[in-house]
Amino acid sequence: MTVENCPTPSGISAYKGIEMTSDQITGIIRAILAAIGGFVLAKGWVSSETWAWIVGGAATIGPAIWSWVSNRPAAIAASAQALPGVNVQTTAAAGPAVITAVSDAKSGA
C-alpha cells in the first residue's frame, strides 16, 4: 500500500494530496514545540518551569480541540466517505415544529 492510496481516519490533506495521519501531525507538533522551547530557553525569555507549564497546557488543550474538530458529524462522514467502497448519504433532520407545520399544511389545517 502506497502513501497515496492509504486511507486515514483524520482525512487531513497535506502537500501534493498525500494525507497525514494524526500520529504524524502530533509528531510534527512535538518537534516544533521542542524547537521553539529550545530557542525560548536559550534566549532566557522564560524559565524551564514556565515553559513546562506552557507545554503542559498546550498538551491538555490541544487534544481536546483536536477531538472536538475531528469528531464533528461532518468530519466523521468525510472520514467514512474516504474509505474504499463506502458511500455516505446524509439527510437533514427536521425539528418537531417543522414536522408539525408540514403535516398541518398537508392536511389543510
Backbone bond lengths (Angstrom), bond angles and torsions (degrees), N, CA, C in turn:
res aa  C-N    CA-C-N  psi(-1)  N-CA   C-N-CA  omega(-1)  CA-C   N-CA-C  phi
1 M - - - 1.454 - - 1.519 107.99 -
2 T 1.313 116.03 127.39 1.458 120.47 179.51 1.517 109.90 -90.11
3 V 1.318 115.29 167.31 1.455 120.60 -179.97 1.524 110.51 -63.66
4 E 1.339 116.59 -34.72 1.456 120.35 -176.00 1.530 112.72 -63.74
5 N 1.334 118.18 -36.41 1.465 119.32 -176.86 1.525 113.38 -107.91
6 C 1.300 117.24 15.96 1.458 121.84 179.46 1.530 109.58 -84.60
7 P 1.347 118.64 117.72 1.463 119.45 179.83 1.526 110.57 -71.67
8 T 1.311 116.39 143.86 1.455 121.62 177.20 1.513 108.96 -122.72
9 P 1.332 117.32 139.89 1.456 119.46 -179.67 1.518 113.22 -67.81
10 S 1.325 116.54 -27.59 1.454 118.32 -176.63 1.522 112.61 -81.82
11 G 1.338 117.21 -26.58 1.450 120.93 178.69 1.512 114.10 65.35
12 I 1.318 117.73 29.04 1.460 120.78 -178.61 1.516 108.98 -90.73
13 S 1.314 115.99 122.26 1.458 120.43 -179.15 1.520 109.75 -81.56
14 A 1.298 114.83 145.03 1.455 120.26 179.49 1.526 108.64 -126.52
15 Y 1.298 117.08 -162.55 1.453 123.96 -177.74 1.527 111.47 -58.65
16 K 1.336 116.92 131.96 1.457 125.30 176.71 1.523 113.66 57.84
17 G 1.324 117.84 33.08 1.455 120.80 174.99 1.513 115.05 80.49
18 I 1.312 118.61 -1.69 1.458 120.67 177.94 1.524 108.00 -78.20
19 E 1.315 116.18 132.34 1.459 119.79 -177.97 1.519 109.92 -95.32
20 M 1.327 115.68 141.46 1.450 121.83 -179.82 1.521 109.38 -104.97
21 T 1.319 115.93 143.83 1.453 120.13 176.49 1.521 109.28 -83.49
22 S 1.319 116.00 165.48 1.465 119.58 179.24 1.529 110.65 -64.65
23 D 1.339 118.71 -30.27 1.470 120.84 176.63 1.525 111.37 -64.90
24 Q 1.316 116.67 -40.25 1.458 120.36 178.57 1.523 110.70 -66.28
25 I 1.307 116.38 -42.32 1.469 120.34 -178.90 1.523 110.64 -65.55
26 T 1.336 117.47 -45.22 1.466 118.89 179.42 1.524 111.33 -65.99
27 G 1.321 117.81 -32.80 1.465 120.40 175.46 1.510 111.99 -63.46
28 I 1.333 116.14 -41.25 1.464 120.86 178.04 1.523 110.28 -65.63
29 I 1.329 116.89 -42.59 1.467 120.69 179.10 1.523 110.57 -62.16
30 R 1.339 117.48 -42.43 1.472 120.20 178.12 1.521 111.26 -61.74
31 A 1.333 117.22 -41.46 1.463 120.28 179.89 1.528 110.83 -65.31
32 I 1.327 116.36 -40.72 1.471 119.92 178.79 1.520 110.64 -64.76
33 L 1.343 117.30 -44.04 1.468 120.11 178.44 1.520 111.69 -62.78
34 A 1.329 117.13 -37.91 1.468 120.03 177.97 1.522 110.71 -64.41
35 A 1.333 117.07 -41.98 1.469 120.59 179.28 1.527 110.94 -65.75
36 I 1.324 116.33 -44.25 1.468 120.12 178.28 1.523 110.09 -63.04
37 G 1.324 115.95 -43.27 1.465 120.03 179.35 1.513 112.71 -61.16
38 G 1.332 116.72 -42.74 1.464 119.99 177.51 1.516 111.93 -61.82
39 F 1.330 116.64 -41.12 1.460 121.16 179.86 1.526 110.67 -66.24
40 V 1.339 116.41 -48.24 1.464 121.48 -177.06 1.532 110.82 -64.31
41 L 1.330 116.81 -41.06 1.465 120.01 179.22 1.534 110.92 -69.17
42 A 1.338 116.76 -38.90 1.466 119.88 179.40 1.532 111.40 -64.86
43 K 1.327 116.92 -35.70 1.466 121.04 177.61 1.528 111.87 -74.24
44 G 1.317 117.20 -17.08 1.457 120.54 -179.61 1.515 113.80 79.43
45 W 1.323 116.85 17.91 1.457 120.44 -178.43 1.523 112.03 -71.03
46 V 1.324 117.53 -33.58 1.468 121.71 176.54 1.528 108.57 -138.83
47 S 1.316 115.12 159.78 1.462 119.43 176.54 1.523 109.03 -83.47
48 S 1.315 116.06 166.34 1.472 119.70 179.69 1.524 111.06 -64.25
49 E 1.344 117.21 -32.99 1.462 120.10 178.26 1.534 111.17 -66.57
50 T 1.330 116.41 -41.51 1.467 120.45 178.26 1.520 110.42 -64.25
51 W 1.333 116.25 -42.98 1.456 119.34 179.26 1.534 110.82 -63.90
52 A 1.321 117.18 -37.01 1.466 120.36 177.27 1.530 110.52 -62.23
53 W 1.327 117.57 -38.67 1.467 121.19 176.47 1.522 111.06 -65.23
54 I 1.329 116.90 -42.60 1.467 120.99 -179.54 1.524 110.68 -63.21
55 V 1.315 116.73 -48.87 1.465 120.79 -179.11 1.527 110.37 -66.73
56 G 1.318 117.04 -37.47 1.472 120.21 177.42 1.519 111.68 -62.47
57 G 1.317 116.09 -40.64 1.465 119.84 176.99 1.515 111.80 -65.38
58 A 1.326 116.04 -42.86 1.466 119.91 178.03 1.523 110.97 -64.84
59 A 1.333 116.36 -37.20 1.464 120.32 179.36 1.521 111.51 -69.59
60 T 1.316 117.87 -21.24 1.459 121.68 177.37 1.524 111.47 -88.14
61 I 1.308 116.42 -46.00 1.465 120.97 -175.65 1.537 111.28 -78.01
62 G 1.313 117.65 -38.19 1.467 121.66 -177.05 1.524 113.80 -55.15
63 P 1.330 119.09 -53.88 1.472 119.11 179.38 1.528 113.54 -63.23
64 A 1.308 116.99 -31.25 1.468 119.56 178.06 1.525 110.11 -65.25
65 I 1.335 116.97 -44.00 1.461 120.95 177.84 1.527 109.99 -66.01
66 W 1.326 116.64 -43.77 1.472 121.53 179.08 1.530 110.57 -58.62
67 S 1.316 117.03 -44.62 1.459 121.55 179.95 1.522 110.86 -63.66
68 W 1.318 116.84 -42.45 1.461 120.86 -179.83 1.531 110.65 -62.81
69 V 1.328 117.13 -44.16 1.457 120.79 -178.42 1.529 111.20 -69.58
70 S 1.331 116.93 -45.59 1.465 119.73 -174.50 1.518 113.30 -76.74
71 N 1.323 118.93 -16.48 1.464 121.03 -179.84 1.517 113.42 -103.91
72 R 1.314 117.16 13.56 1.463 120.53 173.92 1.525 108.20 -71.31
73 P 1.308 118.18 151.15 1.466 120.17 -177.00 1.532 114.32 -53.70
74 A 1.321 117.52 -40.21 1.467 119.75 179.97 1.524 111.11 -64.98
75 A 1.331 117.62 -39.44 1.463 121.07 -179.94 1.524 110.76 -68.84
76 I 1.323 116.98 -38.00 1.461 120.72 178.33 1.525 109.75 -65.43
77 A 1.329 117.49 -44.13 1.462 121.30 178.57 1.524 110.86 -63.30
78 A 1.328 117.51 -40.88 1.471 121.00 179.16 1.520 110.98 -65.31
79 S 1.328 117.11 -39.56 1.465 120.55 178.07 1.520 110.76 -64.64
80 A 1.324 116.65 -42.57 1.468 120.26 179.01 1.520 110.44 -66.36
81 Q 1.327 117.23 -41.08 1.464 121.37 -179.47 1.523 111.22 -63.79
82 A 1.318 118.06 -29.06 1.461 121.74 -178.82 1.527 112.48 -72.20
83 L 1.324 118.11 -17.14 1.457 121.25 179.53 1.525 109.84 -73.18
84 P 1.325 117.13 141.34 1.465 119.68 179.92 1.532 110.85 -64.12
85 G 1.323 116.14 135.40 1.459 121.17 176.40 1.516 114.57 81.26
86 V 1.318 118.58 6.03 1.459 121.35 -179.17 1.523 109.12 -106.98
87 N 1.329 116.08 131.16 1.457 121.56 176.70 1.525 107.36 -122.42
88 V 1.319 116.60 109.60 1.461 121.72 -177.81 1.514 108.67 -93.64
89 Q 1.328 115.66 128.35 1.452 121.58 176.05 1.514 107.54 -119.50
90 T 1.313 116.69 130.47 1.459 120.41 -179.49 1.517 109.65 -117.86
91 T 1.311 115.20 150.07 1.460 121.36 175.89 1.514 108.03 -130.64
92 A 1.291 115.45 151.02 1.462 119.95 178.06 1.525 108.46 -80.18
93 A 1.298 116.44 137.21 1.461 121.61 178.10 1.531 108.70 -95.83
94 A 1.308 115.82 129.01 1.460 120.24 179.13 1.520 109.34 -94.39
95 G 1.318 115.57 144.32 1.458 120.83 177.71 1.526 111.29 -75.77
96 P 1.334 117.62 168.76 1.466 121.43 -177.71 1.528 113.26 -59.44
97 A 1.321 117.55 -35.45 1.470 120.19 -179.20 1.526 110.73 -66.31
98 V 1.324 117.37 -38.88 1.462 121.25 179.20 1.527 110.03 -68.18
99 I 1.311 116.88 -43.53 1.465 121.09 179.32 1.526 110.13 -60.67
100 T 1.327 117.54 -43.44 1.464 121.62 178.62 1.513 110.42 -63.86
101 A 1.319 118.55 -43.93 1.466 121.98 179.91 1.510 111.56 -62.62
102 V 1.320 118.42 -40.48 1.453 122.14 179.99 1.530 109.84 -67.62
103 S 1.321 117.78 -44.35 1.456 120.74 -179.48 1.542 110.22 -66.49
104 D 1.334 117.64 -36.15 1.465 120.13 176.66 1.521 110.95 -66.48
105 A 1.334 116.10 -38.98 1.461 119.71 -179.98 1.525 111.16 -67.35
106 K 1.338 116.37 -36.99 1.457 119.86 178.88 1.531 112.37 -68.97
107 S 1.340 115.26 -35.21 1.476 118.61 -178.20 1.525 111.74 -84.58
108 G 1.308 118.66 -8.67 1.453 122.19 178.62 1.508 113.50 82.75
109 A 1.309 117.99 18.34 1.476 121.31 -177.74 1.494 111.82 -79.88
